[in-house]
Amino acid sequence: MADERDLIRSRIDIVELVSQRVSLKKAGKSWTGLCPFHDERNPSFRVNPELGVYKCWSCGVGGDIFTWVMETEHVDFVEALRILAKQAGVELKKRDKREPSVVEAQEGAMAEAQAYYREQLTKSTHAKEYCEKRGIDQATIDFWELGYAPDINGALASHLQKNNHPLALCKDLFLVDKDASGGFYDRFRGRLMFPIKDERGKLVAFGGRILGDGQPKYINSSDTPLYSKSRVLYGMDKAKQAMSESKQGVLVEGYLDVIACHSAGVKTAIASLGTSLADDHVRLLKRWCDEVVVLYDSDAAGQKAAERACDLLTNGGLKVRVALIPSGKDPDTLLREQGAEAVRRMVEKPLTEAAYLIAQLESRIPATQDEFWDGAVEILAKAKKHQEIVGLIDSLVPRFPYTQDQSVARLQIERMIRAVRVRLRRGENTRTVTAPGRDMRNDLKGFEAAVFKALLVPELRKEAWATCNRIELFVTGAGRKLAESVIREFPDGIPDDKASTWLPKVIEPELRDQLLESGREVLPRRDLVLIERETFLGSVERMEALLEQRSRGDLKSQAKGDMEARKTLLDRLKKAKGGDEP
């Protein structure tokens, strides 16, 4: 046996063996990567090809190729020897007469089932027509080793039994099941079959899709002695090399989406199967990539799953981006309807997690509602990258509904973000501080209040009414609401009657109470404080100056891609400075 072990060692490259599970990088004479035996962010795992050993300098695990297989496959030495001998093409002469091990028997039954399914696909006109309809050509069938389970009860069970595979063992592998009479029937019938392999390429399970309509659409293998669905990602054996090179993975929802992405040239696509993404999936991805693009279906269930996946991936230390897929589409339908380029475009221009979450929030709640801003501020407070947060605030400021002054809007959003971060650090409820609308409604500016006070002065009423017609001058939500109320009730001017006769029509009781409680009383509770003409005119000038500032800000934004707007901006700035160059 010693000679056999030495021969196996000479034929098995430990770097290649370990690379089936760990993404390794050359570091001098050794190779380095993230240790698969504990969770780490900085690589402390080393593989030395000259000595034929591996070692983690953090958790202390180490060994040779036999130890590696024993630890990663959870088998004893004899089974590890058999696995490596098979991989190295070494015949274990001293073990020729032994009974096959349980693992060998399980692997043999799985291989028999796969061969059977593949043969049945070549014989089924119905299955081949379905593949053609879905855009699955023969090259794709061969590459993914697709098969077909005929809609004949007991067909596979009979085939396995004839080939000396115990049906009790096959039941444990989710190939067959027992009926009430004690007989066996096939788990998969009338379905296109997808072999599921682990990251090393070992066949561990099957999934089946019904041809055409019907429920359940998919049947996935449950956990078996060979398969744990929370630890295996479909397509990982084919995607890992490309993922290792690009340091990016693309997470989709199912078999056909993975196949569609690979067909479109997105070779890093993988999918979790029969369950949502799990912590073990994240740890597996982390061995091969630094960033994951989530590309889930656009329906409500898909987007909810995407948000959960983002949380898991981020908490697992991976960078996350999300590709927005057109409504009603998935990668498979997009490939068939619009071609490979459409699939690649989605993956190449993903959103950051925060941008995606805000986009999803706005698809459910209008930006005019407090609830939207509650959610948006909390998303921004949890985002990590400063530059990303700044960019998202830039995109949100023009939609801030409580003031037209963009500088005020920006300050208000930033203040709310800071408040939420404090609450998050303390573990407190964030929603008690995130309602910017409730703050801004009462935040009537003094110069706006002067205009409304002027409405109560007969000599200023006409000019104040004309100012109310210029809604764009008002910067707060309360100011705009009051001005709109004045114009709506009195489109031709305010009557000369006493204010008490027409004022209730302009100021609703709720708004009046808010304004009185704000500390900036437009209507004093007792005596009316008359406003001087000079104060009124000064307030209007202040409002016009702020409008000019906002206009300049808008022009600056447009000028980046609009030369005509740039010229207008320069002309206005020159005029403002007496003709000097800005």
N, C-alpha and C positions, 0 to 999 in steps of 0.2 A: 504493500500500500504506500510505503514511503516513496518508491519509484514513481507510482501513479501521481502522488501529490506533487513531487518535483516536476513531473512532466506537465501537469496542469498549471503549476506556477510559471513554467517557462512559456506557456502558450497564452496565458491570461494577462493582459496589460491592466494593472491595478488602476491606472488613471482612467482608462476606457470603462472599466467596470464601475468605478465610483461615479463617473460622469453620467451614468444612466439614471442616477438619482440626484446628483449635486452638480450645479454649474461651477466649473473650476476655471481658474485663470493661472497662467504661468507666472511663477515668482521665483526667479533664479533656477535652481535645479529642482525645486518642488512646485507643486500646484496648490492653490489655496481657494477656499470657498466658505460658505456659511455651513456650520455644523448641522447635520440633519438630526442629531440626537438631543439638541436643546435649542431653544429659541434665542437667536442672537442677531444683532444688527451689523456688527463688525466682524469680518471673517477671522476666525481663529483655528479653522480646520485645515490641516496640511496633509498632502499625499506625496510620498517620496517614491518615485518609480524605480530608482536605483536599489533601494532597500526593499521595495515591495510592501510598504506599510503605510498606514494612515494614522493620524494622531490629532486630537483636538486639544489645544493648549488651554482651553477654558474649562471644559467639563471633564477632561482626562481620558475619554474613551480612545481606544486605539486597537490596532491589530493588523492582520494580513487579509488576503482575499477570502479565506475561509471564515475568519471572524466576521468580516463584512457581511457575507451572505447569511451567516447565522443570526447576526443582530438585525439586519434589515428585513430578512424573510421570516424571522422568528421560527427557525428550524434548528434541529440538532446537527452535530458535525457530519453524521452519515448522510443526512439529506443535503447538507451544503456541499459535500463532496460530490454527490450525484448531480446536483444542479450545475456545478462548475465543470464536471467531467463532460456533461452533455454540451455545454457551451464551448469547451475546448476541443471537442471531438476525440476525447480519450475514452477508450473502452475499459471499464472496470472489470477486469477478468475475474477477480476473486468474488464478484457479486453476481455473476451470470445466472446462478441457479436460485437466487433468492426470489421470494414473492415480491411483486411490485409494491412500493410503499403507498400509503393512502394518498399522498400528494401526487404521485405518479398516476394513480388510478383516476384521481379527479381531473388532472390535466388531460389524460387520455380520453375521458368521457367528453370533456369540453371540445377537444380537437375533433372527435368523431361527430359531434353535433354540428360544429362549424362546417366540416366537409359535407355533411348531409344537406345543410341549408344552402350552401353554395351550389351544389348539384341541382337541387330543386328549383333554384332560380333559372338555371339554363333550360329547364323543362316547362316552366310556366309561362304561357303566352300572356296571361293576365298580369303577372308580376312584371314581365319585361315591358309591356305596354305602359304600366304605371310608371316605371322608371323613365321611360322615354317622355312621358307627359310631364314629369317633374324635372326634365333636363339632366337626368343622370345617365351619362353615356357609359359604354363598356369600360373605358379606361378608368372612370371614377369607380365603377363597380369593383374592378380588380384592385385598385389602389386601397379602397376602404374595406375590401373583402366582404361585400354585402351578400346577403343570401335571402332565401324565402322559406317560410314555414307554411307548408300546404294546409289548407283548411280541411284536414282529415284527422279526426280524433284518434290519437294513439299511434299515428304514423311514425313519429320520432321515437316514442317509447318502444315500439316493435323493432325499429332499426337498431337502437342501442342494445336491446336485449339480445338480438341475433349476433351482435358483435362483442358479446361477453362483457358488457358494462352493467353492473348491478343497478337495478332501478332504484333501490333504496338510496344508493350513493348519488344517483342522478337527481333524485328528489331534493337532496341537500344542496344541489347546485342550481336549483330553480329551473331545471330542464323539464321535469315531469312532476306530477302530483298524484296523490292517491284519491280515488273516489270512495263513496260510501260502501261499495261492494268489496273494496280491497284491491281493485284493479288500478292501473295507472293510466293517466291521460296526459296529453302534451300541454305544457304551460302556454306555448305560443302556437297560434293557428291562424292562417290566412293573413300573415303579416310580413312586411319587408323587414329583414333582420339585420341589425347592426352589431357586429362583434365589439365588445368593449375591452380595451387593453389598458394595463397600467402604464406608467411612464417608461418602464423598461421594455414594453412591447409584449408582455405576457398576457395571454387571453384569460380574462377573469370573469366575464359575464356577457349577457346579451340584452339588447333592447329591441322591441318590435313595434312597427307602426302599421296600423290597419290600412289596407288599400282602399282609398276612397273615404266615404263618410262612415260614421259609426262611432260608438263609444265602448270602452275607452279608446281614445285615439292612439295612445302609446301604452305599452306595458313594459316596465323596466324590471330587471332582476332585483329581488330583495338581497340583503346581505347574505353572503354564503361563506363557507370556509376559505374561499379564494378571493372574495370581493367585499369591500366595505365602501358603500356609495359615498360616504363623507370624506373618503381619502383618494378617490379616483376622479380624474377629469377626462372626459372624452376628447380624444385627439391629442392628448399630451405627448404620447410617444412620437407623434409626427411633428408636433409644434415645438418641442423643447429646444431643438438646435437653433431654429430661427429666433426663438425667444431669447436664448442665451446670447445671440449675436446682437439683436436689436435692443435687448433689455426691456422689451415691451410685450405684454400679452393682450389678447383681445378676447374678452369673456362674452359668450353668447348663450342662448337658452337651450339649444337642442342639437340633435344629430345633424339634421339637414342644414341648419344654420352654420354649423362647423364646416360641413362639406362645401357649402356654397362659398364661404369665405376663402377656404383653401383654393377652390376652383377659380376664384377671382384674384388670386395672388396674395391674399392675406394669410400667410402661412403660420401665423402665431395664434390662430383662433382655437379656443377650447371651450368646453361646456361642462357644467355640473349636471348630474343626471339623477332623476327620480327624487331629488331633494334640492332645497335652496342651498346657496353657497354656505360652506361650513368653515370653521377655524382651521381644520386640517387642510382644506383646499387652499386657504390663504398661505399657510406655511409651505405647501408644495409649490405654489406660484412664486413665492419669495426666493426659492432656491434658484430660479431661472430668470427672473426679471425684476426690475425696479418699479415699473409702472404698468397699470392695467387700464385698458379702455373697455368700459362696460357698454355692450351693444345689445340691449334687450328689446323685446317687442314694444311697440308704441301704445298698446292697450293699457288699461288701468292696472291690471295685474302685473304686467311686465314692468311698468314704471315703478310700482311699489316694490317689486323685487329688486329693481336697480338701485333704489334708495337704500335698501337694506344691505345690498352687496357693497355699496360705497362705504357705508359705516364699517363693515367688517374689514374691508381692504385697507381703509385708512387706519383703523385701530391696529391692524397687523403690520403697519410700517411701510405700506406701499403707496406710491403716488397714484392718484385716481383721476381719470377723465371719463366723460360720458359722451357717446356719439348719439346725436338726436336723429332717430330714424323717422322717415315720413309717416304720417298717420296711416294706420291700417296695413303697414308693411312690416316685413321681417327680412333678414339678409337673403333668405332663400327666394322669396317672391321678388325682391328687388333685383337679384341677379337675373332671374328669368325674364322680368319685364323691362329692365333698363340696362342690363349688362354689367360686366365686371367693374367698369370705371365708376359706376354709381356706388358700388359697395366700397371700393377703395377710398372714394371721396369722403364717405362718412367716417371712416377710421382715421383718415389723415387730418381731419379738422374737428377733433372732439372739443367739448366744453370742459372747463374745470368742474370739479364736483360742486363748488359753490354756485357757479354760473348756471349749471344744470338745475340745481335745486330751486334757484330763484325763478328760472324759466318754468319749471313745473308748478311752482307756487302761483305764478301769474296765470297759468293756464286754468287754474281752479278758482282763483280769487282776483277780481279786478284790482288794479293798483290804486283805485279811488277809495278803497276800504281800509279801515284801521287794521283789520286782520291780516291783510297782505303785508303791511309794514311791520306788524308784530313778528311775522315769520321771517321776512327778509332781513331785518336787523339781527335776529338770532342766528341766521345762517352766516351773516357777515362776521358776527362776533366769534363764531367757531372756526372761521377760515384761518389758515396759517400764514399765507404769503401776503406781505404788505402790498406789493405791487398789484396783485390780483384784487385785493380789497379796494384799492384806490380806483382801479379800472371799473369795478362793479358799482362803486359809488357814483362815478362819472355817468354811468349808464342809467342810474336810478334818479339822479337829481332832476332831470327834466320832467319826470313823471310824478314828482312829489306834489301831492294835491293841496297841501295846506299853505303854500306860499308860492308866489311867482318869482320871488327873489332867489336866484339859484345859490347865491352865497349863503343866504339864511338857511336854505334847504340843506346844503352840504353840512353846515355847522350842526344843524339839528340831527341829521342822520349820524354824524360822527359822535355826537354827545350820547345818543341812544346806544350806539355800539359799545362805547366805553362803559355805560351803565350796565349793560347786559353782561359784559365780561366780568365786572365786579361781582355781579350776582352769581355767575357761573362758578367763579372761584370759591364763593362762599357756599355753593350748593343750594342757593335760594331760587325761588320761582322767578323766571325772567319775564314773564308776561305782565308783571305789575309795573314795569318801567318802559315797555316798548311801544306804547301807543302814542306816536308822535302827533297824530291828528288831534288827540284830546288836549295836548299841550298847545298846539298851534292855533286851535279854534279861538282860544281866549287871548292869544298873544297879539292883540290888536296894537298896531304901532301908534305912537303919539300923533304923528302927522296925519294918519288916517282918521283918528278920533277928532282931530281939528276940523276935518271936512264935514263930518256928521254933526258936530256942534254948530258949524256955520249954517246948516239947514234950519236951525232954530232961530237964527237972526234974520229978520225980514230983509235987511239991507244986503245980506250975503246969500240969501236963499237961492236966487237964480244962478249965481256963479257956482255955488256948491252943488246944485242939481246938475249943472253942465259937467262938473268934475266927476260926478257919479256916472255919467254917461261914458266916461273913459275908463272902462273896467280894467284895462291893461295897466293903469297906474297903481292899482291896489296890490299889495304884496302878500297879504295874509288871507287865509280862508274866511275869517270873520269879516274882513274889510270887503272882500268881493261879494260875500253873501248879502251884506247890508246894501252895497251899491246896487246890486242886481234887484234887490227888493224895492228900492226907491224907484228905479226905472220901470220895473214891472207894474207897480201900482200907479205911478204918475208919469206915463210916457210923454206927456205934453207939458210937464212942469208942475211944481207943487203949488196947491192953492194958497191964497192969502189968508185962509182961515187960521184960527188959533192952532198951535201945534198939537194940542190935546185932542183935536178932532180928526187929524189925519195920521198922527204918529203911530197909533196902534196897528195901522194897516202896513206900516213899513217894518217895524221891529216886532218879531214874534216874541211871545212871553218867554219861551225857552231861551232864545238868543239874548233877549234883554237881560234875563237873570244871569246868564253866563258873563255878559259884558259887565254888569254891575259887580259881580263877585270877583272879576279879574283884577280889580285894583285900578283899572283905567276906565272910570265911569264916563260913558258918553252922555248919559242922562243922570245928573246928580239927583239923589233921593229927595232933596228939598229944593233949595233955590237954584234957579238956572244961572250958571256962570256964563256970561256972554263972552264970546270970543272976539278979539280985535281983528280988524281987517288985515293988518300987517301980519299977524300970526297965521291967519288963513292962507294968505298969498305965499308966505314963506313955506308953509306945509306943502302947497301944491308944487312949488319950485323943487322942493326936496323929492317929491314923488316923481317928477319929470326927470330929475337927475338920475335917480335910481333906475328908471326905465331906460335911460340912455346907456347906463352901465350894462344893463342886461342885454341890450341890443348889441353893444360892442362885443360882449362875451359870446353871443350867438354867432356874430359875424366871424369872430376868431376861429370858432369851431368849424364853420363852413369853409373858411378860407384855406384850410389845409388841402382840400381837393378841388377848390373852385376858384380859379384865377379871377373871375369876374367879381366874386364876393371879396376877394383880397384887395382888388383895386378900390372897391367901394369903401372898404375899411380904411385903407391908407388915406383916401380923400377926406374921410370924416375926421380922422385923427389929425391930419394936417390943418384942417379948418379949425378944429378945437384948439390947436396950439398956434394959431395965427399964421399958418402957412409954413411952419417949420417942418422939417422931416421928422418922423417919429423916431 
